C-alpha cells in the first residue's frame, strides 16, 4: 500500500468514526428525551400501592392514573416492577397492534416507543395478556425483563404490580426464556383449558393461573430473538 493509499484509508476510517459517533450521540439524545418525558409522567401520576385501596376496602384506581386515563384514552393501566427501571404507563390500540411500537403514549413518533398491550387482549378480563416493550441499551423500557433469564435475579424481583381503572393486579414471575419471535402469542385464548395447554407447550409447566401476563422484549442472542417473562396473578 502506498503512502497516498494509507492516508486515504486513514481518512475513510476517521470519517466513519465521526459518523458513528454522531449517530450514537443522536440516539442517546433521542432515548434520553423519551425517558425524560416518561419521568415527567411518573412524577405527575405518583402511584403508590396504598392509594389504590379505599377506606371501605374496595378498589379505586390511583388518582394520578385516573387523571392520566381521563386525559388519554389509549392509557389502560400502569406497570411497576420493584427494584427495576420498569415503571411505565401501559397503552393499547385495539385496531393496530404495532401502533405504539415507535410512538409515545400520545401517538407521536418516538424510537423507544411505549409499553403496550396486544390488541387482542382485555386487561380487565381474566386470561392471556401480552405486553410488549423495547430492550433499550440505556437500561430503559423493557431491558430489565431480559434480566429475568437469570434465576437468582427472578427470585430477588418478585414485586410486580399492574393498576387499571378496575383492579390492582399483583403478579408472580413464573418462567422466563429466550427464543425466536413467536406470533402464536397473538391469540385470544377464551378458555382456561386452552390457556393451560398453550402455556404447557411453551414452558413444559402446568400453570393454572386464571390471569397470565407475558412481558415480551427483544433478545440479542439470536436473529429475531425475543425474551418472554411469564407471570401469574397472585390470589
N, C-alpha and C positions, 0 to 999 in steps of 0.2 A: 504494500500500500504506500503510495507516495505521500509526501507531506501535505499536498493540497487535498488529497482524499481524506487524510486523517483529520485535517481541520474541518472539512465538510461534514464528516461523520460526527465529530465533537459538537459542531453547531446543531446538527439534527437532534442529537441527544439533549442538548441544552433546551432547544425549543420544545421537545417532547416533555421534558421535565417541568418546564414552566407551564405548559398546557395542563399537565396532570395536576400540578399544584393549584392552578386556577380552578379546575373542576372540583378538587377536594375542598377548597375554601368556599366555593359556591354551595356545594352540598351541605357543608357544615352550617352555613348561614340559613339555608332553607329549613334544615332539620331543627335548628335552634329556634327559628321564628315559629315553627309549628308547635314545638313543645312549650314555648313561652305563651302561646295562645291557650293551650290546654291548662297551663298553670294558672292563668287568669280565671279560667272557668272553674278550676278546683277551688280557688280562693272565694269565688262568688257562691259556689254551691256548699262548700264546707260540710260535707257529710260526716255524721258520727253515728255509730250503731245505736246509741241510746236514744237518739232523736226519733227513730222510726217506730217507737212503741209509745202509745198514748197512755194517759193516766188510767183509762178504762181497760187497758191491756190489749186493745186492738191495734192493728197495723195502720200507720199513717206514713206516707212517703216523707222523707226528709224535706223540709220546706224549700231548701235551696234547689233540690232536684225537681220538686213540683213546679217551682218557678221556671226552671230551665225547660221542662217538658211543655209547660204552657206557652213558652216563647218559641219553641222549636218542636214541631210535631214529629220530626224524624228521631228525636231522642226517646228511647223506650226504657232506659234504665241506667244504672251506674255499676261499674265493676271495681272492686278493690281486692288486691291480694296482699296480705300483710307482709311487711318487711321486703317488699319488692318495689319496682318503679311503676307497677301496674295500678293505676288509679285514674280511670277514664270513664267518660260517658259512653253508653252503648247506643248506636243508631241503627236504623234499618230502612231499607227501601223495598217495599213489597213487590215492586214491578221490575226492578233491575238489581240482580244480586251483586253486581260489581260496582254499583254506583259510587260507593264510598271507598273503593279501593285506593283511589288517589284524589279524594275530596275531603275537606274538613266537614265538621258537623253541620255547617251552613250550606254545604254544597259547592263551596269554592275550591278551585284546583289546589291540591296540596300533595306533594310527592309522598310524605309519610302516611297520608290517608287518615282514616278513623278506625276505631274499634267497632265492628259492625256484625249484626246477626244475619244469618242466612235468611233469604226472602221467603223460604218455605215454612219457617217456624214461628210460633207464637210464644213469646217469652213468659206469658202468664198461664199457659196451658201445659199440663204435665206431659212429658215425653222427651223427644230429642231436641236439643238446641245447639246449633253450631255458631260459634263466634270466631271471627277472623281478625287478624291484626298483623301488621308488618313486623319483621325481625330487623329492627334498625340497629346499625353498628354502634350508634352512640348510646345504646342502652335503653332507649325509649320504646314506646308501643309494646309489642309482644316479645321483645328479646328475652325477657325473663321466663317466658313459657318454655323456651328451649332448655333452660337450666334444670327443669324438672326431669329431664332424662337421667340426671344423677339421683339415685335412690336416696342418698343422705340429704340432698337438697330438698327433695319432696317431703321427707319426714320432718324437716325443720320449717316447712312452709305449708301449714295446714289451714291457715285462716283465709278463706276465700268467701266473699260475700257479694251478692248482687241485690240491688234495690230496684224495684219497679214502682209503678203507680199503685199496684195492688198487693205486693208482697215483698218480704225480705227473704232471700234465698241463701242459706248457709250451705256451702259445698265442701265436700271432702275429695281431695285428689286421689284417684284410684289406680291409674295406669297412664304411662307416658311412653310413646315410641316415635321413632322417625321412619319415614318410608317415602315412597313415591306419592305424587299428587293423586288424590283419590276422590273422584267425583261422586262416588256412591254415598258419601256423607250428605250430599244434597238430596235428601229424601224426606218424605213425610211418612213416618212410621206411626200408624194410627192405633196400634195395639201394643200392650205390654209384651206379648209373646214375640211380635216382630222386632221390638226394640232389643229384647234379651238375645234373640237369635243373631241379630246384627252385631251386637257387641261381643258375643261369643266368637264370632268369626274373626273379629278384629283383634281380640285380646286373649283368646283361649281362657277367659274368665267368665264365671256366671255373675253378672251384675244385675241385681234385682231392683235397683232404684227406679222409682217411677219418673223421677226427674233426672235427666242426664244432660250435662253441659260439656261440650267438646271445644276446647280452645285450639285453634289451628294457626300456625305461623310457618314461615319458611325454615327449612333445614338446608344448610350449605354443604352438607356431607356428600350430597349427590345431586345430579342434574334434576331439576323439578322436584326436589325433595321437600317434604313437609314434616313438621313436628306436631304430634297430636297429644294433647293432655285431656284425658277423660276424667270427669268429676261427677260424683253423685250427690244428690241433695241429702243433707243430714236431717234425720227425723227429729 
